[in-house]
Amino acid sequence: MEMLDIALPKGRLGEKVYSMFEKAGFPCPSIREENRKLIFENEELGIRFFWVKPSDVAIYVERGAADIGVAGKDILLEYEPDVYELLDLNIGKCRMAVAAKKDFRDNVNTTLRVATKFSNIAEHFYAEKCRDIDIIHLNGSIEIAPILGLSDVIVDIVETGKTLYENNLEPIETIVPISARLISNKASYQFKNEIIEKIRLGLSEQVGV
């Protein structure tokens, strides 16, 4: 039997996602066992789950190592993988926002310095505003960039905003709401359509779509 490969994001989000697959009728009991395995099969159903870093799910799906997977909308917007987006799972909800020091005032006559790990999203957002920017690509601790004078603003994911407020920053503009999405490899969607659609329908019933 040909297996359907499913890439799940490691961590709390992945555990929530797996529970949704389980409820949809696509369980893999060994995934619940205490172990360090990364790949789990249910031969009877013809499905195989594997855990990967959340930011890598879209790469596995785009390149066909996984048929379907679950990735955050932030990853899809930033890397623009060539995949089908099948369903908003309505979990892992947060937002992509611009944040700055509380006394920040934007001087439109100068180039705005933007620190972010989401360079593509930031570029698209400010291009639509015709705002001249200088992107400073950072991989972590982005909140300290405005405090140390490296940037004027940051573009980052905001859940509660607690980290921002604790660092004397505040969100000043929402760019886009973010949530987890079910995605599919384009060829897999064509050749394994029946099982992929069954999964999509089983998940969409839980989302209320």
N, C-alpha and C positions, 0 to 999 in steps of 0.2 A: 504493500500500500504506500502511495506517495504521501509524504508528511507535509503538513502545513507548518512552516516555521514562524514563530511569533516572538518578536523582540520586546521584552519588558524593561522599563527603566528601573534600575536598582533603587532600593530605599523605600520610604513610606509610601510614595506615590505608586510605585510598582506593586506594592502589597495591596493597595486599594484597587488597582486595576485588575490584578489577578482575581480578587474576590468577585469583581464584576464578571470576569470570564467564567468563573465557577458558577455563579448564579445563572449565567446565560446557557449553562449546560455543557461547558467545555472545561471540566476540571482536570487536574493532574495531581493526584494526591501526594506524590513524592516531593512536591514543591514545599509542602507544609512540614516536612521532616527537618530536624536539626542537622544540617550539613553545610559544607562549603561548595557543593556542586553548583555549576552555572547552567547546566542543560538538563531539562526534565521532559520525559516523553510519556504520552498516553497512546500506546500503539493501537488500542481498540478504536479510539476516535480519530487516529491519524494526525495528532497534533504534537508539536514539540515547542516548549517554551524555553527561552534562555534570557538570563539577566545581562544587561550591558549598562554602561554609563549613560545617564539620561541624554547627554548631548550627542551620543554616538548612535542612538536608535535610528535616526533618519538616514544615516550613512549605510547601516546594515540593510535597511529597507530599500533605499534607492539602488544599491548595488546588487540586490537580489539574494543576499545571504539570509535575509528574513523576508517572508511574504507580506506580513503585516507587522505593525508595531504601534506603540503609543509614545508620542512625543509632544512636548510643550509647544504651544503656538509661538513662543519666543524663538525656539530653535528653527521652526519652519520659516519664520519671517527673516531671521538672521542669515541662514545658510541657503534658503530657497531651493531645497532638494526637489528633484524631478519625481514627485510621488503624487498619488491621489490622497486628498484629505477626505475621509469618509464620514467622520462623526465627531462632534464636540461632546466629550464625555462629561463635561460640566464638573470636573474635579480638578484639584491642583490650581484653584483659581487665585489669581493675583493680577497685577497690572504692570505694564512697562511705563515708567514715568520719568519726567525730568525733575531733578531735585537740586536745591542750591542752599547757600547759607541764608539765614532768616532775613538778613538785611540786604539781600541781593537785589539790584536793579539792573536790568539789561540795557546796556548802551549800544544801540543798533549801529552806531558809527564805527564800532570796533569789531574785529573778528571774535566770535564767541568760542571760548576754549571748552570743549566737551570731553570729559573723561568717561570711558565706557568700555565694556567688553562686547557690547552690541553695536559695533561700528556701522554695519549696514543699515540697521533700523534707525540709528541716529541720523545717518546721512540722508536717508529717504525722508525722514520727518522734517528736517530743517531745509531740505531742497524744496519741499512743497511750500515752505514759508519764505523761500528765496533768501534765507539767512546765511550769511557767510560764516563758516565754522572751521575750527581746527580740531580734528579728532585726535585725542590722546588715548591709544588703545592700552587698557590695563587688564590684568587677569584676576585681580583680587583686591580687597580693601579699598574699593573705589571711593567709599565715603570720605576718606581722609584727603582726597585730591583737592577739593575746594578749600579745606581747612589749611592746608599747607601752601595754598596759592598756585598749585599746579594747574588747576582748571577753574573756570567760572561756575560750571554746572556739571552734573553727572546724569547719565541716562542708565537706569538700572531697573531691575525687578523690585517692586514694592509689594509686600504682603500686608503687614500691619503698620509699617512706617516707624516702628519702635527704634530700630537701629539708626534711622535718620535723625529722629528727634534727640536721641541720646548723644548724637554728634553735632548738635546745634544746626541740623539741616532740616529742610521740609520739602515735601513734594510740591511742585508749583504747576505742573501740567501732566495730565495723563495722555500717553501716546496711544496705547491700545490695551484692551483687556486681554489677559492671558489665561488659558486653561489647557488641559490635556486633550489631545486629538488622536483618534484612530486613523492611521495612515496605511496605505497599501502600495506595494511595488506595482508598477503599471502592467507589466507582463503577467504577474501573478493574478492580478485582478481579472484579467482576461481568461487565463487558463484554469484558475481555481476559484472561479466566480461563485459557484454554488455554496461552498463552505464559507467563503469570506462573507457573502451576503447573509448567511445564517448567523454568523457571529455578529455582524453589524446590527442585524435586527434584534438579536438577543440582548445586545448592549443598549440599543436605542430604547428598548422597552423600559430599562432601568433609568434612563435619562429623562424619559417622558417625551420623546420626540415622535 
